[in-house]
Amino acid sequence: MREFNLSLLGKWCWRLLGEKEELWYRVLKARYGEVGGRIKEGGNDASLWWRMICDVREGVGSGVGNWFEDNIRRVVGNGKNTLFWTDNWLGGVPLKLQFSRLYELLVHKECSVEDMAKLGWEEGGHSWGWRRRLMAWEEESERECSVLLSNVILQENIQDHWRWVLDPIHGYSVSGTYRYLSSAAEPMVTSDFKLVPVKVSIFVWRLLQDRIPTRANLVRRLVLQPNHNVCCWL
């Protein structure tokens, strides 16, 4: 039953991504506000329904980690409706997580991919606006980000869209997601799941799924180069 409820709530999360012009979305936006292209949680004043959707979106207390965010990708065409730093469109995770230090130092954090490309995202380009001068290791991160972007080619006549990784052709479905959640839930997860701190549960799940940012995983995601001599967990 839990997996089925999560699947239904996930459907609303999926609709939140692609129906931003609909009346129901605009009502939520007016009530709770929007930051970085997503509606804010709203705190204790939010309705129970909305808090449950936010929990699914953030991967809180589900027992299968951040399953929704892990299975969505932004497919970029012209880049107009994709947020450069916060949408998951390049490298498997949002750039604000891949290059968290750069994101902290940005002056403008909500630029679209199109805006960044037009300003110039090559090293030293006008798209990079920092609150202070970068230190040497931060400049290296900027170079790494520029290299990651060097192969990106925007297509002016193609609109950006979201892809559901579990079913790239047909998109999100409650039945397909239910099957995924039922098979992905670990045996250790019981009805007492909420007694375990959320961050501990998510860490264990990510460990079992080999999603901890070890050196090997960071190299695979192109966050690090194989010959980089930097500190990592492992």
C-alpha positions as CSV (number, residue, x, y, z in Angstrom):
1,M,0.0,0.0,0.0
2,R,2.8,2.4,0.8
3,E,4.4,1.9,-2.6
4,F,1.1,2.5,-4.3
5,N,0.5,5.7,-2.4
6,L,4.0,6.9,-3.3
7,S,3.3,6.1,-6.9
8,L,0.2,8.3,-6.9
9,L,2.0,11.1,-5.2
10,G,4.8,10.8,-7.7
11,K,2.3,11.4,-10.5
12,W,1.6,14.8,-9.0
13,C,5.4,15.5,-8.8
14,W,5.6,14.6,-12.5
15,R,2.8,16.9,-13.4
16,L,4.5,19.7,-11.4
17,L,7.4,19.5,-13.9
18,G,5.4,19.9,-17.1
19,E,2.1,21.7,-16.3
20,K,3.5,25.1,-15.0
21,E,0.9,27.0,-17.0
22,E,-2.1,25.2,-15.6
23,L,-4.4,26.9,-13.1
24,W,-3.7,24.4,-10.3
25,Y,0.0,25.0,-10.6
26,R,-0.4,28.8,-10.5
27,V,-2.6,28.5,-7.4
28,L,0.1,26.5,-5.6
29,K,2.7,29.0,-6.7
30,A,0.7,31.9,-5.5
31,R,0.2,30.3,-2.1
32,Y,3.7,28.8,-1.4
33,G,6.0,30.8,-3.6
34,E,8.6,29.5,-6.1
35,V,12.4,29.4,-5.9
36,G,14.7,27.9,-8.5
37,G,11.8,26.8,-10.7
38,R,10.1,24.7,-8.0
39,I,7.3,25.5,-5.6
40,K,8.5,25.9,-2.0
41,E,7.5,23.5,0.8
42,G,5.5,26.1,2.8
43,G,6.5,24.8,6.2
44,N,3.9,23.9,8.9
45,D,1.2,26.0,7.3
46,A,1.2,23.8,4.2
47,S,-1.6,21.3,3.6
48,L,-1.0,17.6,4.4
49,W,-1.4,16.8,0.7
50,W,1.3,19.3,-0.3
51,R,3.7,18.2,2.5
52,M,3.4,14.6,1.3
53,I,4.2,15.6,-2.3
54,C,7.2,17.6,-1.1
55,D,8.4,14.5,0.9
56,V,8.2,12.4,-2.3
57,R,10.0,15.1,-4.3
58,E,12.8,15.3,-1.7
59,G,13.0,11.6,-1.1
60,V,12.1,11.8,2.6
61,G,10.9,8.8,4.5
62,S,10.1,6.6,1.4
63,G,12.5,3.8,2.2
64,V,13.9,3.8,-1.3
65,G,15.9,7.0,-1.2
66,N,15.3,10.0,-3.5
67,W,13.6,7.7,-6.1
68,F,11.7,10.5,-7.9
69,E,14.6,12.9,-8.5
70,D,16.9,10.0,-9.4
71,N,14.6,9.0,-12.3
72,I,14.0,12.3,-14.0
73,R,16.2,14.0,-16.6
74,R,15.8,17.3,-18.4
75,V,16.4,16.9,-22.1
76,V,17.6,20.1,-23.5
77,G,16.7,21.4,-27.0
78,N,16.9,25.2,-27.2
79,G,17.6,25.6,-23.4
80,K,15.0,28.3,-22.9
81,N,13.0,26.5,-20.2
82,T,15.8,24.6,-18.4
83,L,17.5,26.1,-15.4
84,F,21.2,25.8,-15.8
85,W,22.2,25.1,-12.2
86,T,19.1,23.5,-10.6
87,D,17.6,21.2,-13.3
88,N,19.1,17.8,-13.8
89,W,20.2,18.1,-17.5
90,L,23.9,17.3,-17.7
91,G,26.1,14.7,-16.0
92,G,23.4,12.8,-14.1
93,V,22.9,15.3,-11.2
94,P,22.2,19.1,-11.2
95,L,25.2,21.2,-11.7
96,K,24.6,23.0,-8.4
97,L,25.5,19.6,-6.8
98,Q,28.4,18.7,-9.1
99,F,29.9,22.2,-8.6
100,S,28.5,23.2,-5.3
101,R,31.3,25.7,-4.4
102,L,30.7,27.6,-7.7
103,Y,27.0,27.6,-7.0
104,E,27.6,29.2,-3.6
105,L,29.7,32.0,-5.2
106,L,27.3,32.9,-8.0
107,V,25.7,36.3,-8.2
108,H,22.8,35.0,-10.4
109,K,21.6,31.4,-9.7
110,E,18.5,31.1,-11.9
111,C,19.8,31.5,-15.4
112,S,18.5,29.3,-18.1
113,V,20.7,27.1,-20.2
114,E,20.0,29.4,-23.2
115,D,21.0,32.5,-21.3
116,M,24.3,30.9,-20.1
117,A,25.2,29.8,-23.7
118,K,24.5,33.2,-25.1
119,L,26.6,35.0,-22.5
120,G,29.4,32.5,-23.1
121,W,30.1,29.5,-20.8
122,E,33.6,28.9,-21.9
123,E,36.3,29.6,-19.3
124,G,36.4,33.3,-18.6
125,G,33.1,33.8,-20.4
126,H,30.6,36.5,-19.4
127,S,28.1,33.9,-18.0
128,W,30.2,33.4,-14.9
129,G,29.5,36.1,-12.4
130,W,31.1,35.7,-9.0
131,R,30.6,37.5,-5.7
132,R,34.4,37.6,-5.3
133,R,37.5,36.6,-7.1
134,L,38.0,32.8,-7.3
135,M,40.8,31.0,-5.6
136,A,43.0,28.7,-7.6
137,W,41.1,25.5,-6.8
138,E,37.8,27.3,-7.5
139,E,39.2,28.4,-10.9
140,E,40.0,24.7,-11.5
141,S,36.3,23.9,-10.9
142,E,35.3,26.5,-13.3
143,R,37.5,25.0,-16.0
144,E,36.1,21.5,-15.3
145,C,32.6,22.9,-15.7
146,S,33.5,24.6,-19.0
147,V,35.0,21.4,-20.3
148,L,31.8,19.5,-19.4
149,L,29.8,22.1,-21.4
150,S,32.1,22.2,-24.4
151,N,30.2,19.4,-26.2
152,V,26.7,20.8,-25.6
153,I,25.0,22.1,-28.7
154,L,21.6,23.8,-28.4
155,Q,18.9,23.2,-31.0
156,E,16.9,26.3,-31.6
157,N,13.8,24.6,-33.0
158,I,13.4,21.9,-30.4
159,Q,11.7,22.5,-27.0
160,D,13.1,21.3,-23.7
161,H,11.2,18.4,-22.1
162,W,11.4,16.0,-19.1
163,R,12.3,12.3,-19.5
164,W,11.2,9.6,-17.0
165,V,14.2,7.3,-16.9
166,L,12.2,4.2,-16.0
167,D,10.1,4.6,-19.2
168,P,11.7,7.1,-21.6
169,I,9.1,6.4,-24.3
170,H,5.8,6.6,-22.5
171,G,6.8,8.7,-19.5
172,Y,5.6,8.4,-15.9
173,S,2.9,5.8,-15.0
174,V,1.5,4.8,-11.6
175,S,1.7,1.1,-12.4
176,G,5.2,1.1,-13.7
177,T,6.4,3.2,-10.7
178,Y,4.6,0.9,-8.3
179,R,6.5,-2.1,-9.7
180,Y,9.8,-0.2,-9.4
181,L,9.2,0.8,-5.8
182,S,8.0,-2.7,-4.8
183,S,11.2,-4.2,-6.2
184,A,13.5,-1.5,-5.1
185,A,12.5,-1.4,-1.4
186,E,15.1,-3.0,0.7
187,P,14.2,-5.8,3.1
188,M,15.5,-3.9,6.1
189,V,12.8,-1.2,5.5
190,T,9.9,-1.9,7.8
191,S,6.9,0.0,9.2
192,D,9.3,1.4,11.8
193,F,11.3,3.2,9.0
194,K,10.5,6.6,10.3
195,L,12.2,5.8,13.6
196,V,15.5,5.9,11.7
197,P,16.8,9.4,11.0
198,V,16.1,10.2,7.4
199,K,19.7,11.1,6.5
200,V,20.9,7.7,7.9
201,S,18.3,5.8,5.8
202,I,19.1,7.7,2.6
203,F,22.8,7.2,3.2
204,V,22.4,3.4,3.7
205,W,20.2,3.2,0.6
206,R,22.7,5.1,-1.5
207,L,25.5,2.9,-0.2
208,L,23.7,-0.3,-1.2
209,Q,23.0,1.2,-4.7
210,D,26.6,2.3,-5.1
211,R,25.7,6.0,-5.3
212,I,28.0,7.3,-2.6
213,P,30.4,10.0,-4.2
214,T,33.5,7.8,-4.1
215,R,36.4,8.7,-6.4
216,A,35.4,6.0,-8.9
217,N,31.8,7.3,-9.0
218,L,32.9,10.9,-9.4
219,V,35.1,10.0,-12.3
220,R,32.3,8.1,-13.9
221,R,30.0,11.2,-13.6
222,L,32.8,13.4,-15.0
223,V,33.0,15.4,-11.8
224,L,36.7,14.4,-11.5
225,Q,39.3,13.4,-14.1
226,P,41.1,10.1,-13.5
227,N,44.4,11.8,-12.8
228,H,43.1,14.5,-10.4
229,N,44.9,14.4,-7.1
230,V,42.1,15.7,-4.8
231,C,40.6,14.5,-1.5
232,C,37.7,12.1,-1.8
233,W,35.9,9.9,0.6
234,L,37.5,6.7,-0.8
